[in-house]
């Protein structure tokens, strides 16, 4: 998917801000750390204080271009996380708000297990079961209605493909690939969106772009309005939208 990396940093900088606490779950003085799904590198910089070598990996060329501008001295690679080339030499894999975008979780987990050295650490956080559940339901209904008006559908939407597992389900996946899970915790994280009234539409424009790009701009506006109407009673508070994020925080050791 194409990311607008500039807009991402301006409008959605809460993504990195909310992930900062994860850095504290990594020990200091590490050797080699990989930031998986590093985006524009907002957390890759702080990681360099913890490790001799840090590589940021992201599948989006736009995101990596922005990350290189932000941190010219750091190594960044445009790469699918499932294609990581390392074999048993990575001390820690770190990932914030990225793993839910990857469909083939068996392959991803096998790749992570291969990359880490025995005793290496996985520290990650991403969407848990039920993440953005109300937004997705309202968007799905409004989007199918927009498609129907154009004589299309119903269609399977991209926003239905996210990987949002329960803690139990994800811990079982990690265990199958040789990880011992130290922590797998789901929690609600209601998240204020920037931009006042426009915040929800801008959020959908960024994160549901793959679906929205299939319909005309006027139809997109109708979808934004219908979703706002459906969610206002439960998600509009004190001049802003509060998104229904749920997180899964994981610490696991490769044995
Ligand atoms: C998130 O939980 O960070 C997220 C997941 C899918 C779309 C947008 C955000």
Boltz pocket constraint, residues with backbone or C-beta under 6 A from the ligand:
constraints:
  - pocket:
      binder: B
      contacts: [[A, 97], [A, 100], [A, 126], [A, 127], [A, 131], [A, 132], [A, 162], [A, 207], [A, 245], [A, 246]]
      max_distance: 6.0
